[in-house]
Amino acid sequence: MGNFVLSLFGILIVTSVNAQSTLVFSAVQAPVVDISELVLKQAYQRIGIKIRIIKQPGKRALRSSNSGKTDGEVMRSKGINAEYSNLIMIPVPVNYVDFVVFTKNVEFTVNGPQSLKPYKVGVRRGVKLSEGLTKGLNPLVVDREEQLLSILDRGRVDVILMSRIGGLAQIKKLKLKGIKILEPPLATGGLYHYLHMKHENLVAEITESLKKMEQKGEIQKIRNQYISKQYQSYAPL
């Protein structure tokens, strides 16, 4: 009887701590993070936990989360914990990044990288996925995202490759007109939430919360609503 009471008391303490605690997560500064933050706020709210986000440069964010200075990462690509071993990946994507073709003056159906061959293509330096997709196409390479949109707008290239949200954010920032997205995406990859190992006890609970949101279509709905609200008038989807 005594052991039962102690166990019950322990459960009540954990529940009380969860209900009152605030977890702090690292994240980079990017529009795609804003969507993931909205998803996580709902998922954690459903298990009685508040969250707060600290925006940091990429490597610093990972060092903070891996060392335990923060409680984890808002979202990263799959498998980042192979290098940052103190992080536990939650196996439900909270968002995704899709690389799409942006154009202004040409129209065609995107059917893999080979469909880009007739066109002059622009990519950003250092983005491995873009470099891989345009291998052998002799793309025009620039250093920054805003440069990509600029060379497309000025007609120096026919198409550029960017993440959907990254491109839409730059179109809005630069107030460009007439630029559109060609479908389908050339590549899509899931983005996953990571917890520091000190919160291993929360893994099952937050996984279940996110699974329910995914099954009900709530994660996709949050993404669609964000894009529609922020960028619909710049490049209708």
Sequence and secondary structure as in RCSB ss.txt:
>XXXX:A:sequence
MGNFVLSLFGILIVTSVNAQSTLVFSAVQAPVVDISELVLKQAYQRIGIKIRIIKQPGKRALRSSNSGKTDGEVM
RSKGINAEYSNLIMIPVPVNYVDFVVFTKNVEFTVNGPQSLKPYKVGVRRGVKLSEGLTKGLNPLVVDREEQLLS
ILDRGRVDVILMSRIGGLAQIKKLKLKGIKILEPPLATGGLYHYLHMKHENLVAEITESLKKMEQKGEIQKIRNQ
YISKQYQSYAPL
>XXXX:A:secstr
 HHHHHHHHHHHHHHHHHHH EEEEEE S HHHHHHHHHHHHHHHTTT EEEEEE  HHHHHHHHHHTSSSEEEE
EETTGGGTSTTEEEEEEEEEEEEEEEEESS      SGGGGTTS EEEETT HHHHHHTTTS  EEESSHHHHHH
HHHTTS SEEEEEHHHHHHHHHHHT  S EEEEEEEEEEEEEEEEEGGGGGGHHHHHHHHHHHHHTTHHHHHHHH
HHHHHHTTTS  
